[in-house]
Amino acid sequence: MADDRLAGLDALLARLEDARVRLERADGAEAALPILAELHELSQAVAVEVDRQRRAAADEAEQDDGQLELG
């Protein structure tokens, strides 16, 4: 289950790395602006995904605690 959740973060990490490489190769500020905008959007997506992962982990831990009490 945790591996499935990490897949989304891995995909975002790959996109961030790609954008970083393109930013390093950008020729001047004008070429860098759209890449910086993309990085901004990616950072927001990462924040959303991390929050989603935290909630899923908390829910999973809560379910595990409930199962221990029943067992």
C-alpha positions as CSV (number, residue, x, y, z in Angstrom):
1,M,0.0,0.0,0.0
2,A,2.8,2.4,0.9
3,D,4.6,1.6,-2.4
4,D,1.5,2.7,-4.3
5,R,1.4,6.0,-2.5
6,L,5.0,6.6,-3.2
7,A,4.5,6.2,-6.9
8,G,2.7,9.6,-7.1
9,L,5.6,11.3,-5.2
10,D,8.1,9.6,-7.5
11,A,6.3,10.9,-10.6
12,L,6.4,14.4,-9.1
13,L,10.1,14.1,-8.3
14,A,10.8,13.0,-11.9
15,R,9.0,16.1,-13.2
16,L,10.9,18.3,-10.8
17,E,14.2,16.9,-11.9
18,D,13.2,17.4,-15.6
19,A,12.3,21.0,-14.9
20,R,15.5,21.6,-13.0
21,V,17.6,20.4,-15.9
22,R,15.6,22.6,-18.4
23,L,16.1,25.6,-16.1
24,E,19.8,25.0,-15.9
25,R,19.9,25.0,-19.7
26,A,17.6,28.0,-20.2
27,D,19.2,30.8,-22.1
28,G,18.3,33.9,-20.2
29,A,15.5,35.1,-17.9
30,E,12.8,35.1,-20.7
31,A,13.4,31.4,-21.4
32,A,13.4,30.6,-17.6
33,L,10.1,32.2,-16.8
34,P,7.8,29.5,-18.0
35,I,10.0,26.9,-16.3
36,L,9.8,28.8,-13.1
37,A,6.0,28.9,-13.4
38,E,6.0,25.2,-14.0
39,L,8.2,24.7,-10.9
40,H,5.7,26.8,-8.9
41,E,2.8,24.6,-10.0
42,L,4.8,21.5,-9.2
43,S,5.6,22.7,-5.7
44,Q,1.9,23.2,-5.1
45,A,1.2,19.7,-6.4
46,V,3.9,18.3,-4.1
47,A,2.3,20.0,-1.1
48,V,-1.1,18.6,-2.0
49,E,0.4,15.1,-2.5
50,V,2.4,15.2,0.8
51,D,-0.8,16.3,2.6
52,R,-2.7,13.5,1.0
53,Q,0.0,11.0,2.0
54,R,-0.1,12.2,5.6
55,R,-3.8,11.8,5.8
56,A,-3.6,8.3,4.3
57,A,-0.9,7.2,6.7
58,A,-2.9,8.6,9.6
59,D,-6.0,6.8,8.5
60,E,-4.0,3.6,8.0
61,A,-2.5,3.9,11.5
62,E,-5.9,4.6,13.0
63,Q,-7.3,1.4,11.3
64,D,-4.4,-0.6,12.6
65,D,-5.0,0.7,16.1
66,G,-8.7,-0.3,15.9
67,Q,-7.8,-3.8,14.7
68,L,-5.4,-4.2,17.7
69,E,-8.2,-3.2,20.1
70,L,-10.6,-5.7,18.5
71,G,-8.1,-8.6,18.4
